[in-house]
Amino acid sequence: QVQLVESGGGLVYSGGSLRLSCAASGRIFSTNTMGWYRQASGSQRELVASQTNGGATTDAVFVNGRFTISRDNAKLTVYMQLDSLHPENTAVYYCNINQVSDPDSHWGRGSQVTVSS
């Protein structure tokens, strides 16, 4: 079993910042990719950014330097710093982990980020 617990979402005004955290526990292997996805109302879930345990990062095009993913492998935690937020960034942000030794992809329950103008 793998558990992912997100924290750090909330309501901010346009231009504000938030920092999301996701702590993994359970059957975690050393080789994995942790990432953040988001799903706005009426839209499909999409990748925001992911990072391997070795530090290789993949960012969505819309990130454009405003969002930064990082992780602490010792704490099995991945972070997402969200800066210069716009109302269109309003969504539920989900933590995800994929592991080479695990056929399943695991998701957190999601953290609501609301950006008000």
KELUMKOL-819701 format. One record per atom (N, C-alpha, C, O): atom name; residue number from 1; x, y, z; residue in three letters. Coordinates in pm, 1 decimal, m for minus. Example, Ala and Ser with C-alpha at 12.3 -4.5 7.8 and 13.67 -1.06 7.14 Angstrom:
BEGIN
MARTOR  atomo  num        px        py        pz  residuo
MARTOR      N    1    1319.0    m569.0     780.0      Ala
MARTOR     CA    1    1230.0    m450.0     780.0      Ala
MARTOR      C    1    1320.0    m330.0     780.0      Ala
MARTOR      O    1    1423.6    m331.9     846.5      Ala
MARTOR      N    2    1285.0    m225.0     708.0      Ser
MARTOR     CA    2    1367.0    m106.0     714.0      Ser
MARTOR      C    2    1290.0       3.0     787.0      Ser
MARTOR      O    2    1340.9     113.8     803.9      Ser
//
This chain:
BEGIN
MARTOR  atomo  num        px        py        pz  residuo
MARTOR      N    1      82.9    m120.8       0.0      Gln
MARTOR     CA    1       0.0       0.0       0.0      Gln
MARTOR      C    1      85.7     124.9       0.0      Gln
MARTOR      O    1     189.8     132.2      65.3      Gln
MARTOR      N    2      39.0     222.1     m74.8      Val
MARTOR     CA    2     105.8     351.8     m82.8      Val
MARTOR      C    2       5.1     458.5     m45.0      Val
MARTOR      O    2    m108.2     457.2     m93.0      Val
MARTOR      N    3      45.3     550.2      40.0      Gln
MARTOR     CA    3     m39.9     663.5      76.1      Gln
MARTOR      C    3      32.3     793.3      41.9      Gln
MARTOR      O    3     152.4     808.6      64.1      Gln
MARTOR      N    4     m45.0     885.2     m12.5      Leu
MARTOR     CA    4       6.6    1019.1     m43.6      Leu
MARTOR      C    4     m84.7    1120.1      24.3      Leu
MARTOR      O    4    m205.9    1118.9       3.0      Leu
MARTOR      N    5     m28.1    1205.7     104.1      Val
MARTOR     CA    5    m106.5    1304.1     177.6      Val
MARTOR      C    5     m58.1    1443.6     140.8      Val
MARTOR      O    5      56.2    1480.9     167.3      Val
MARTOR      N    6    m148.1    1519.7      79.0      Glu
MARTOR     CA    6    m115.5    1655.9      35.2      Glu
MARTOR      C    6    m154.1    1756.8     141.5      Glu
MARTOR      O    6    m243.1    1732.8     223.0      Glu
MARTOR      N    7     m86.4    1868.6     139.3      Ser
MARTOR     CA    7    m121.6    1981.7     224.6      Ser
MARTOR      C    7     m73.8    2109.8     157.9      Ser
MARTOR      O    7      10.0    2107.1      67.7      Ser
MARTOR      N    8    m128.7    2222.6     203.9      Gly
MARTOR     CA    8     m78.8    2351.3     157.6      Gly
MARTOR      C    8    m166.3    2426.6      60.3      Gly
MARTOR      O    8    m133.3    2538.8      21.8      Gly
MARTOR      N    9    m277.2    2367.6      19.6      Gly
MARTOR     CA    9    m366.7    2441.0     m70.1      Gly
MARTOR      C    9    m439.9    2551.1       3.9      Gly
MARTOR      O    9    m423.2    2567.4     124.8      Gly
MARTOR      N   10    m521.0    2626.7     m68.6      Gly
MARTOR     CA   10    m597.5    2732.8      m6.0      Gly
MARTOR      C   10    m640.6    2838.3    m104.8      Gly
MARTOR      O   10    m638.2    2818.5    m226.3      Gly
MARTOR      N   11    m680.2    2951.0     m49.3      Leu
MARTOR     CA   11    m728.7    3064.7    m128.6      Leu
MARTOR      C   11    m624.7    3176.2    m125.0      Leu
MARTOR      O   11    m579.4    3217.3     m18.1      Leu
MARTOR      N   12    m587.9    3224.1    m242.5      Val
MARTOR     CA   12    m496.5    3336.9    m253.4      Val
MARTOR      C   12    m550.0    3432.9    m358.2      Val
MARTOR      O   12    m633.4    3396.1    m440.8      Val
MARTOR      N   13    m501.2    3556.5    m354.3      Tyr
MARTOR     CA   13    m536.2    3653.9    m456.3      Tyr
MARTOR      C   13    m437.7    3644.5    m572.6      Tyr
MARTOR      O   13    m326.3    3593.9    m558.7      Tyr
MARTOR      N   14    m481.4    3693.6    m684.8      Ser
MARTOR     CA   14    m398.3    3693.7    m804.5      Ser
MARTOR      C   14    m261.8    3754.9    m775.4      Ser
MARTOR      O   14    m251.9    3861.3    m714.3      Ser
MARTOR      N   15    m157.9    3687.1    m819.3      Gly
MARTOR     CA   15     m21.9    3730.7    m793.2      Gly
MARTOR      C   15      39.9    3668.2    m669.9      Gly
MARTOR      O   15     160.1    3681.3    m646.7      Gly
MARTOR      N   16     m41.1    3600.5    m591.2      Gly
MARTOR     CA   16       5.5    3539.4    m467.6      Gly
MARTOR      C   16      76.8    3407.9    m490.6      Gly
MARTOR      O   16      93.1    3362.1    m603.6      Gly
MARTOR      N   17     119.3    3347.9    m379.0      Ser
MARTOR     CA   17     196.2    3223.7    m382.7      Ser
MARTOR      C   17     139.8    3122.5    m284.0      Ser
MARTOR      O   17      77.8    3158.2    m183.8      Ser
MARTOR      N   18     162.5    2997.1    m314.5      Leu
MARTOR     CA   18     130.6    2887.0    m224.3      Leu
MARTOR      C   18     239.8    2782.4    m238.7      Leu
MARTOR      O   18     306.3    2772.8    m341.9      Leu
MARTOR      N   19     256.6    2704.5    m133.0      Arg
MARTOR     CA   19     348.7    2591.9    m138.6      Arg
MARTOR      C   19     273.2    2465.8    m100.0      Arg
MARTOR      O   19     219.7    2453.9      10.2      Arg
MARTOR      N   20     270.5    2372.0    m194.3      Leu
MARTOR     CA   20     206.0    2243.0    m171.2      Leu
MARTOR      C   20     310.7    2141.6    m125.8      Leu
MARTOR      O   20     425.8    2144.6    m169.3      Leu
MARTOR      N   21     268.0    2052.8     m38.1      Ser
MARTOR     CA   21     353.0    1943.2       7.0      Ser
MARTOR      C   21     278.9    1811.9      m8.4      Ser
MARTOR      O   21     156.3    1806.9       2.0      Ser
MARTOR      N   22     353.7    1706.2     m33.2      Cys
MARTOR     CA   22     295.4    1573.6     m44.2      Cys
MARTOR      C   22     390.4    1473.5      18.3      Cys
MARTOR      O   22     503.3    1456.2     m27.5      Cys
MARTOR      N   23     344.0    1407.9     123.2      Ala
MARTOR     CA   23     425.2    1309.1     193.1      Ala
MARTOR      C   23     379.9    1168.8     154.3      Ala
MARTOR      O   23     261.7    1135.4     162.4      Ala
MARTOR      N   24     475.3    1088.4     112.3      Ala
MARTOR     CA   24     446.4     950.3      74.1      Ala
MARTOR      C   24     482.3     855.4     188.2      Ala
MARTOR      O   24     576.2     879.4     264.1      Ala
MARTOR      N   25     406.7     749.0     198.3      Ser
MARTOR     CA   25     436.6     646.4     298.2      Ser
MARTOR      C   25     391.1     512.4     244.2      Ser
MARTOR      O   25     320.0     504.3     144.0      Ser
MARTOR      N   26     433.5     407.6     312.5      Gly
MARTOR     CA   26     397.0     274.3     268.2      Gly
MARTOR      C   26     507.8     210.0     186.9      Gly
MARTOR      O   26     625.8     225.9     218.4      Gly
MARTOR      N   27     470.2     137.4      82.2      Arg
MARTOR     CA   27     564.8      59.1       2.1      Arg
MARTOR      C   27     626.8     150.0    m105.0      Arg
MARTOR      O   27     584.1     151.8    m220.4      Arg
MARTOR      N   28     727.6     224.3     m63.0      Ile
MARTOR     CA   28     795.4     318.5    m151.6      Ile
MARTOR      C   28     932.3     263.0    m187.2      Ile
MARTOR      O   28    1011.3     228.8     m99.1      Ile
MARTOR      N   29     959.9     254.2    m316.8      Phe
MARTOR     CA   29    1088.3     207.5    m365.3      Phe
MARTOR      C   29    1177.4     327.8    m395.0      Phe
MARTOR      O   29    1128.8     439.1    m414.7      Phe
MARTOR      N   30    1305.9     304.2    m397.9      Ser
MARTOR     CA   30    1400.3     415.4    m414.1      Ser
MARTOR      C   30    1393.8     478.1    m553.4      Ser
MARTOR      O   30    1423.9     596.4    m569.2      Ser
MARTOR      N   31    1355.2     400.5    m653.7      Thr
MARTOR     CA   31    1346.1     453.5    m790.7      Thr
MARTOR      C   31    1200.9     487.8    m819.1      Thr
MARTOR      O   31    1116.0     399.8    m833.0      Thr
MARTOR      N   32    1174.0     617.6    m827.5      Asn
MARTOR     CA   32    1035.7     659.6    m847.4      Asn
MARTOR      C   32    1031.5     799.0    m908.0      Asn
MARTOR      O   32    1130.5     872.2    m909.5      Asn
MARTOR      N   33     916.1     831.8    m956.7      Thr
MARTOR     CA   33     888.9     967.1   m1005.4      Thr
MARTOR      C   33     769.3    1020.6    m929.0      Thr
MARTOR      O   33     663.4     958.0    m926.0      Thr
MARTOR      N   34     786.3    1135.7    m867.6      Met
MARTOR     CA   34     675.8    1200.2    m796.4      Met
MARTOR      C   34     639.1    1327.2    m871.2      Met
MARTOR      O   34     725.4    1395.9    m925.8      Met
MARTOR      N   35     512.8    1356.7    m872.8      Gly
MARTOR     CA   35     472.0    1473.7    m949.0      Gly
MARTOR      C   35     342.6    1533.8    m901.3      Gly
MARTOR      O   35     276.3    1483.0    m810.8      Gly
MARTOR      N   36     309.2    1642.8    m964.6      Trp
MARTOR     CA   36     185.4    1714.5    m937.4      Trp
MARTOR      C   36     105.0    1726.6   m1066.2      Trp
MARTOR      O   36     158.1    1761.6   m1171.6      Trp
MARTOR      N   37     m22.4    1697.2   m1055.6      Tyr
MARTOR     CA   37    m118.1    1715.0   m1162.7      Tyr
MARTOR      C   37    m225.8    1810.0   m1112.1      Tyr
MARTOR      O   37    m239.0    1833.0    m991.9      Tyr
MARTOR      N   38    m301.7    1864.3   m1205.2      Arg
MARTOR     CA   38    m412.5    1947.8   m1162.0      Arg
MARTOR      C   38    m533.6    1920.7   m1249.3      Arg
MARTOR      O   38    m523.0    1877.7   m1364.1      Arg
MARTOR      N   39    m648.6    1947.6   m1190.2      Gln
MARTOR     CA   39    m774.5    1930.1   m1263.9      Gln
MARTOR      C   39    m866.6    2045.2   m1229.0      Gln
MARTOR      O   39    m914.3    2056.9   m1116.1      Gln
MARTOR      N   40    m890.7    2129.8   m1327.5      Ala
MARTOR     CA   40    m986.2    2238.5   m1311.8      Ala
MARTOR      C   40   m1126.2    2186.8   m1340.0      Ala
MARTOR      O   40   m1143.7    2084.4   m1406.0      Ala
MARTOR      N   41   m1224.2    2257.7   m1290.1      Ser
MARTOR     CA   41   m1362.7    2218.0   m1309.4      Ser
MARTOR      C   41   m1395.0    2207.4   m1458.4      Ser
MARTOR      O   41   m1371.5    2301.5   m1534.3      Ser
MARTOR      N   42   m1448.2    2093.8   m1499.4      Gly
MARTOR     CA   42   m1484.8    2072.9   m1638.4      Gly
MARTOR      C   42   m1370.9    2038.1   m1730.5      Gly
MARTOR      O   42   m1389.9    2028.0   m1851.7      Gly
MARTOR      N   43   m1252.4    2019.4   m1675.0      Ser
MARTOR     CA   43   m1134.7    1989.9   m1756.9      Ser
MARTOR      C   43   m1073.3    1856.1   m1716.6      Ser
MARTOR      O   43   m1103.8    1801.0   m1610.8      Ser
MARTOR      N   44    m986.9    1805.9   m1803.1      Gln
MARTOR     CA   44    m916.9    1681.8   m1771.9      Gln
MARTOR      C   44    m799.1    1709.5   m1680.7      Gln
MARTOR      O   44    m746.7    1820.8   m1675.2      Gln
MARTOR      N   45    m759.4    1607.0   m1610.4      Arg
MARTOR     CA   45    m640.9    1617.5   m1525.7      Arg
MARTOR      C   45    m517.9    1629.1   m1615.1      Arg
MARTOR      O   45    m505.2    1558.4   m1715.1      Arg
MARTOR      N   46    m427.2    1719.8   m1577.3      Glu
MARTOR     CA   46    m308.1    1741.8   m1657.5      Glu
MARTOR      C   46    m184.7    1752.8   m1569.9      Glu
MARTOR      O   46    m192.0    1792.7   m1453.6      Glu
MARTOR      N   47     m72.8    1717.3   m1627.3      Leu
MARTOR     CA   47      53.7    1723.7   m1555.4      Leu
MARTOR      C   47      93.1    1869.9   m1533.6      Leu
MARTOR      O   47      82.0    1952.6   m1624.1      Leu
MARTOR      N   48     138.7    1899.7   m1413.5      Val
MARTOR     CA   48     200.5    2029.1   m1385.6      Val
MARTOR      C   48     352.5    2012.7   m1390.2      Val
MARTOR      O   48     420.8    2082.2   m1465.5      Val
MARTOR      N   49     404.4    1921.2   m1310.0      Ala
MARTOR     CA   49     548.2    1894.5   m1309.1      Ala
MARTOR      C   49     573.5    1763.0   m1237.3      Ala
MARTOR      O   49     495.7    1721.6   m1151.3      Ala
MARTOR      N   50     683.2    1698.2   m1273.8      Ser
MARTOR     CA   50     723.9    1576.3   m1205.3      Ser
MARTOR      C   50     874.8    1576.4   m1190.5      Ser
MARTOR      O   50     946.5    1647.4   m1261.1      Ser
MARTOR      N   51     920.8    1495.1   m1097.2      Gln
MARTOR     CA   51    1063.9    1487.4   m1071.6      Gln
MARTOR      C   51    1100.2    1345.9   m1029.1      Gln
MARTOR      O   51    1032.4    1286.0    m945.6      Gln
MARTOR      N   52    1207.6    1292.6   m1087.2      Thr
MARTOR     CA   52    1255.6    1160.2   m1048.1      Thr
MARTOR      C   52    1335.6    1169.8    m918.1      Thr
MARTOR      O   52    1372.7    1278.3    m873.6      Thr
MARTOR      N   53    1360.6    1054.0    m859.2      Asn
MARTOR     CA   53    1440.6    1053.3    m737.3      Asn
MARTOR      C   53    1582.0    1103.7    m765.8      Asn
MARTOR      O   53    1652.1    1146.3    m674.1      Asn
MARTOR      N   54    1623.8    1099.2    m890.9      Gly
MARTOR     CA   54    1755.1    1149.3    m928.0      Gly
MARTOR      C   54    1758.1    1298.0    m959.6      Gly
MARTOR      O   54    1864.6    1354.4    m984.6      Gly
MARTOR      N   55    1640.5    1362.1    m958.4      Gly
MARTOR     CA   55    1634.8    1506.0    m979.2      Gly
MARTOR      C   55    1595.8    1551.5   m1119.2      Gly
MARTOR      O   55    1586.7    1671.8   m1144.1      Gly
MARTOR      N   56    1572.8    1458.8   m1210.2      Ala
MARTOR     CA   56    1531.4    1498.7   m1345.5      Ala
MARTOR      C   56    1387.1    1548.9   m1340.0      Ala
MARTOR      O   56    1299.2    1483.4   m1284.1      Ala
MARTOR      N   57    1364.8    1666.3   m1399.3      Thr
MARTOR     CA   57    1235.7    1734.0   m1388.3      Thr
MARTOR      C   57    1168.8    1748.6   m1523.5      Thr
MARTOR      O   57    1234.0    1774.0   m1624.8      Thr
MARTOR      N   58    1037.6    1732.2   m1523.2      Thr
MARTOR     CA   58     955.0    1758.8   m1640.2      Thr
MARTOR      C   58     850.9    1862.3   m1599.8      Thr
MARTOR      O   58     776.5    1842.1   m1503.8      Thr
MARTOR      N   59     845.9    1973.5   m1673.2      Asp
MARTOR     CA   59     748.1    2079.8   m1646.5      Asp
MARTOR      C   59     651.7    2091.3   m1763.3      Asp
MARTOR      O   59     691.4    2077.4   m1878.9      Asp
MARTOR      N   60     524.6    2116.8   m1733.1      Ala
MARTOR     CA   60     430.6    2150.5   m1838.8      Ala
MARTOR      C   60     468.8    2285.5   m1898.2      Ala
MARTOR      O   60     532.1    2367.7   m1832.1      Ala
MARTOR      N   61     430.0    2307.3   m2022.5      Val
MARTOR     CA   61     465.0    2432.3   m2090.6      Val
MARTOR      C   61     410.5    2553.4   m2015.1      Val
MARTOR      O   61     476.6    2657.0   m2008.2      Val
MARTOR      N   62     291.4    2541.1   m1959.3      Phe
MARTOR     CA   62     229.2    2655.9   m1894.1      Phe
MARTOR      C   62     298.9    2694.6   m1763.3      Phe
MARTOR      O   62     271.4    2801.4   m1708.6      Phe
MARTOR      N   63     387.8    2610.1   m1712.8      Val
MARTOR     CA   63     459.2    2642.9   m1589.2      Val
MARTOR      C   63     539.4    2770.8   m1608.8      Val
MARTOR      O   63     533.8    2861.8   m1526.0      Val
MARTOR      N   64     613.4    2777.3   m1717.7      Asn
MARTOR     CA   64     680.0    2902.7   m1759.7      Asn
MARTOR      C   64     758.9    2967.1   m1645.3      Asn
MARTOR      O   64     760.6    3089.5   m1632.2      Asn
MARTOR      N   65     823.4    2885.7   m1563.5      Gly
MARTOR     CA   65     909.3    2938.9   m1459.1      Gly
MARTOR      C   65     837.4    2987.0   m1335.0      Gly
MARTOR      O   65     902.5    3032.7   m1241.0      Gly
MARTOR      N   66     704.9    2978.3   m1331.2      Arg
MARTOR     CA   66     631.7    3029.7   m1215.1      Arg
MARTOR      C   66     612.1    2923.7   m1106.6      Arg
MARTOR      O   66     590.7    2957.6    m990.2      Arg
MARTOR      N   67     619.0    2798.0   m1143.3      Phe
MARTOR     CA   67     600.8    2688.7   m1047.9      Phe
MARTOR      C   67     730.4    2609.3   m1040.2      Phe
MARTOR      O   67     796.6    2587.1   m1141.6      Phe
MARTOR      N   68     766.6    2566.4    m918.6      Thr
MARTOR     CA   68     890.9    2493.0    m899.7      Thr
MARTOR      C   68     866.4    2367.7    m817.9      Thr
MARTOR      O   68     815.3    2374.2    m706.1      Thr
MARTOR      N   69     903.2    2253.8    m874.2      Ile
MARTOR     CA   69     890.9    2127.4    m802.1      Ile
MARTOR      C   69    1024.1    2095.4    m736.0      Ile
MARTOR      O   69    1130.5    2122.7    m791.5      Ile
MARTOR      N   70    1017.0    2038.1    m618.4      Ser
MARTOR     CA   70    1136.6    1991.6    m548.6      Ser
MARTOR      C   70    1097.3    1873.8    m460.8      Ser
MARTOR      O   70     978.7    1848.4    m439.6      Ser
MARTOR      N   71    1194.8    1803.2    m410.8      Arg
MARTOR     CA   71    1164.5    1688.8    m327.1      Arg
MARTOR      C   71    1275.3    1663.8    m226.5      Arg
MARTOR      O   71    1390.8    1701.6    m245.6      Arg
MARTOR      N   72    1235.6    1599.4    m120.0      Asp
MARTOR     CA   72    1329.5    1555.5     m16.5      Asp
MARTOR      C   72    1317.6    1404.0     m11.7      Asp
MARTOR      O   72    1222.8    1350.3      45.7      Asp
MARTOR      N   73    1413.0    1335.7     m71.7      Asn
MARTOR     CA   73    1404.0    1190.3     m80.9      Asn
MARTOR      C   73    1407.7    1123.8      56.7      Asn
MARTOR      O   73    1343.0    1021.2      77.7      Asn
MARTOR      N   74    1481.8    1180.8     148.8      Ala
MARTOR     CA   74    1490.3    1122.2     282.4      Ala
MARTOR      C   74    1355.0    1127.8     353.6      Ala
MARTOR      O   74    1322.3    1040.0     433.4      Ala
MARTOR      N   75    1277.6    1231.1     324.2      Lys
MARTOR     CA   75    1146.0    1246.5     386.7      Lys
MARTOR      C   75    1033.1    1193.2     299.1      Lys
MARTOR      O   75     916.5    1198.4     338.3      Lys
MARTOR      N   76    1066.7    1142.2     181.3      Leu
MARTOR     CA   76     965.4    1092.3      86.9      Leu
MARTOR      C   76     859.2    1198.8      62.2      Leu
MARTOR      O   76     739.7    1169.6      59.3      Leu
MARTOR      N   77     903.8    1320.8      44.6      Thr
MARTOR     CA   77     812.6    1432.7      28.9      Thr
MARTOR      C   77     847.4    1511.1     m96.9      Thr
MARTOR      O   77     964.2    1535.7    m126.8      Thr
MARTOR      N   78     743.1    1549.6    m169.7      Val
MARTOR     CA   78     759.0    1633.9    m287.0      Val
MARTOR      C   78     684.8    1765.1    m262.0      Val
MARTOR      O   78     579.0    1767.7    m199.1      Val
MARTOR      N   79     742.2    1872.2    m312.2      Tyr
MARTOR     CA   79     686.3    2005.4    m291.5      Tyr
MARTOR      C   79     657.6    2070.2    m427.0      Tyr
MARTOR      O   79     716.9    2035.3    m529.1      Tyr
MARTOR      N   80     565.7    2164.7    m424.2      Met
MARTOR     CA   80     541.1    2246.6    m543.3      Met
MARTOR      C   80     522.1    2390.6    m496.5      Met
MARTOR      O   80     424.9    2423.2    m428.3      Met
MARTOR      N   81     615.8    2474.8    m534.3      Gln
MARTOR     CA   81     605.3    2617.4    m505.3      Gln
MARTOR      C   81     530.8    2682.9    m621.7      Gln
MARTOR      O   81     574.8    2676.8    m736.5      Gln
MARTOR      N   82     419.3    2744.5    m590.5      Leu
MARTOR     CA   82     336.1    2810.3    m691.2      Leu
MARTOR      C   82     347.8    2961.2    m671.4      Leu
MARTOR      O   82     302.0    3013.8    m569.9      Leu
MARTOR      N   83     407.3    3029.8    m765.3      Asp
MARTOR     CA   83     425.1    3175.2    m757.1      Asp
MARTOR      C   83     349.2    3244.1    m870.2      Asp
MARTOR      O   83     316.5    3182.3    m971.5      Asp
MARTOR      N   84     322.2    3372.0    m851.3      Ser
MARTOR     CA   84     255.1    3452.9    m953.2      Ser
MARTOR      C   84     128.3    3384.0   m1001.9      Ser
MARTOR      O   84     106.0    3369.9   m1122.1      Ser
MARTOR      N   85      47.0    3342.0    m908.4      Leu
MARTOR     CA   85     m73.7    3267.5    m943.8      Leu
MARTOR      C   85    m176.7    3355.6   m1013.4      Leu
MARTOR      O   85    m191.5    3473.8    m982.2      Leu
MARTOR      N   86    m246.9    3295.5   m1107.5      His
MARTOR     CA   86    m354.2    3360.6   m1181.4      His
MARTOR      C   86    m484.4    3288.3   m1150.0      His
MARTOR      O   86    m481.0    3172.5   m1108.4      His
MARTOR      N   87    m598.8    3352.9   m1168.5      Pro
MARTOR     CA   87    m727.0    3283.1   m1147.8      Pro
MARTOR      C   87    m739.3    3155.2   m1229.9      Pro
MARTOR      O   87    m803.3    3059.5   m1186.3      Pro
MARTOR      N   88    m678.3    3153.0   m1348.7      Glu
MARTOR     CA   88    m687.4    3031.2   m1431.0      Glu
MARTOR      C   88    m606.2    2915.4   m1375.2      Glu
MARTOR      O   88    m614.2    2804.2   m1427.3      Glu
MARTOR      N   89    m528.3    2939.2   m1270.7      Asn
MARTOR     CA   89    m456.5    2831.2   m1203.7      Asn
MARTOR      C   89    m542.8    2762.0   m1098.0      Asn
MARTOR      O   89    m498.9    2666.1   m1034.5      Asn
MARTOR      N   90    m665.0    2810.8   m1079.5      Thr
MARTOR     CA   90    m757.1    2748.7    m985.6      Thr
MARTOR      C   90    m787.9    2605.8   m1028.5      Thr
MARTOR      O   90    m831.2    2581.5   m1141.1      Thr
MARTOR      N   91    m765.2    2512.1    m938.0      Ala
MARTOR     CA   91    m784.5    2370.1    m968.8      Ala
MARTOR      C   91    m761.8    2289.2    m841.4      Ala
MARTOR      O   91    m716.5    2340.9    m739.3      Ala
MARTOR      N   92    m794.5    2162.1    m851.2      Val
MARTOR     CA   92    m751.4    2067.3    m748.8      Val
MARTOR      C   92    m617.2    2012.4    m793.4      Val
MARTOR      O   92    m603.7    1963.9    m905.7      Val
MARTOR      N   93    m519.6    2019.9    m707.4      Tyr
MARTOR     CA   93    m384.7    1973.0    m737.8      Tyr
MARTOR      C   93    m362.8    1837.7    m670.2      Tyr
MARTOR      O   93    m381.6    1822.2    m549.5      Tyr
MARTOR      N   94    m322.8    1740.9    m751.8      Tyr
MARTOR     CA   94    m306.6    1603.9    m703.8      Tyr
MARTOR      C   94    m159.9    1563.4    m705.3      Tyr
MARTOR      O   94     m86.6    1593.9    m799.4      Tyr
MARTOR      N   95    m119.0    1495.6    m602.0      Cys
MARTOR     CA   95      13.7    1436.2    m594.6      Cys
MARTOR      C   95       8.3    1296.0    m655.4      Cys
MARTOR      O   95     m92.1    1225.9    m643.4      Cys
MARTOR      N   96     116.3    1256.7    m720.1      Asn
MARTOR     CA   96     121.9    1126.8    m786.5      Asn
MARTOR      C   96     259.9    1065.1    m768.8      Asn
MARTOR      O   96     360.6    1135.6    m761.8      Asn
MARTOR      N   97     262.8     933.5    m761.9      Ile
MARTOR     CA   97     390.5     863.4    m760.0      Ile
MARTOR      C   97     382.2     742.9    m852.9      Ile
MARTOR      O   97     285.1     667.3    m851.6      Ile
MARTOR      N   98     486.8     727.4    m933.3      Asn
MARTOR     CA   98     503.3     609.0   m1017.0      Asn
MARTOR      C   98     637.9     546.2    m983.6      Asn
MARTOR      O   98     739.1     615.0    m970.4      Asn
MARTOR      N   99     636.4     413.9    m970.5      Gln
MARTOR     CA   99     756.5     342.6    m930.9      Gln
MARTOR      C   99     783.9     229.9   m1029.2      Gln
MARTOR      O   99     692.4     160.3   m1073.4      Gln
MARTOR      N  100     909.0     213.3   m1062.1      Val
MARTOR     CA  100     948.4     109.0   m1156.8      Val
MARTOR      C  100     905.9     m28.8   m1105.0      Val
MARTOR      O  100     864.4    m114.4   m1183.2      Val
MARTOR      N  101     915.9     m49.7    m976.3      Ser
MARTOR     CA  101     886.0    m180.0    m917.9      Ser
MARTOR      C  101     740.0    m195.9    m875.8      Ser
MARTOR      O  101     706.1    m290.9    m805.2      Ser
MARTOR      N  102     654.8    m105.3    m917.9      Asp
MARTOR     CA  102     513.9    m108.2    m879.3      Asp
MARTOR      C  102     430.6     m84.9   m1004.5      Asp
MARTOR      O  102     446.1      19.2   m1068.4      Asp
MARTOR      N  103     343.2    m177.1   m1041.9      Pro
MARTOR     CA  103     264.0    m158.1   m1163.6      Pro
MARTOR      C  103     155.3     m51.3   m1150.0      Pro
MARTOR      O  103      99.9      m5.6   m1250.1      Pro
MARTOR      N  104     125.4     m12.4   m1028.4      Asp
MARTOR     CA  104      17.0      82.9   m1007.4      Asp
MARTOR      C  104      69.7     226.0    m993.6      Asp
MARTOR      O  104     178.9     249.5    m941.9      Asp
MARTOR      N  105     m10.4     319.4   m1041.0      Ser
MARTOR     CA  105      15.6     461.9   m1019.9      Ser
MARTOR      C  105     m71.3     506.2    m903.3      Ser
MARTOR      O  105    m189.3     471.4    m897.2      Ser
MARTOR      N  106     m14.4     582.5    m810.8      His
MARTOR     CA  106     m87.7     617.1    m689.9      His
MARTOR      C  106    m112.1     767.4    m683.5      His
MARTOR      O  106     m29.4     847.6    m726.9      His
MARTOR      N  107    m226.8     803.0    m628.8      Trp
MARTOR     CA  107    m270.7     941.9    m622.7      Trp
MARTOR      C  107    m307.0     982.5    m481.7      Trp
MARTOR      O  107    m355.6     901.8    m402.5      Trp
MARTOR      N  108    m282.5    1109.3    m451.3      Gly
MARTOR     CA  108    m335.6    1167.0    m330.1      Gly
MARTOR      C  108    m479.8    1207.5    m351.2      Gly
MARTOR      O  108    m533.7    1194.2    m461.1      Gly
MARTOR      N  109    m542.1    1257.1    m245.5      Arg
MARTOR     CA  109    m684.1    1292.4    m253.1      Arg
MARTOR      C  109    m705.7    1428.6    m315.2      Arg
MARTOR      O  109    m818.1    1463.6    m351.2      Arg
MARTOR      N  110    m599.6    1505.6    m328.2      Gly
MARTOR     CA  110    m610.9    1635.9    m392.8      Gly
MARTOR      C  110    m613.4    1751.0    m294.3      Gly
MARTOR      O  110    m659.4    1737.4    m181.0      Gly
MARTOR      N  111    m563.8    1863.1    m339.3      Ser
MARTOR     CA  111    m560.1    1984.4    m257.5      Ser
MARTOR      C  111    m613.7    2099.6    m341.1      Ser
MARTOR      O  111    m561.6    2128.5    m448.8      Ser
MARTOR      N  112    m717.4    2164.9    m291.5      Gln
MARTOR     CA  112    m781.0    2273.3    m367.5      Gln
MARTOR      C  112    m695.3    2399.3    m362.6      Gln
MARTOR      O  112    m654.6    2444.6    m255.6      Gln
MARTOR      N  113    m669.2    2454.1    m479.2      Val
MARTOR     CA  113    m603.4    2584.6    m492.4      Val
MARTOR      C  113    m700.7    2677.0    m562.3      Val
MARTOR      O  113    m742.4    2650.4    m675.0      Val
MARTOR      N  114    m736.6    2784.4    m496.8      Thr
MARTOR     CA  114    m829.5    2881.6    m553.0      Thr
MARTOR      C  114    m760.9    3017.0    m558.5      Thr
MARTOR      O  114    m711.2    3067.2    m457.7      Thr
MARTOR      N  115    m758.9    3075.3    m678.1      Val
MARTOR     CA  115    m695.7    3206.0    m697.7      Val
MARTOR      C  115    m804.7    3305.0    m734.8      Val
MARTOR      O  115    m871.3    3291.3    m837.4      Val
MARTOR      N  116    m821.2    3403.2    m650.5      Ser
MARTOR     CA  116    m924.4    3505.4    m672.0      Ser
MARTOR      C  116    m862.7    3631.3    m731.0      Ser
MARTOR      O  116    m751.0    3670.5    m697.2      Ser
MARTOR      N  117    m939.1    3693.1    m819.9      Ser
MARTOR     CA  117    m892.6    3819.9    m877.0      Ser
MARTOR      C  117    m931.9    3936.3    m788.4      Ser
MARTOR      O  117    m901.3    4051.2    m820.3      Ser
//
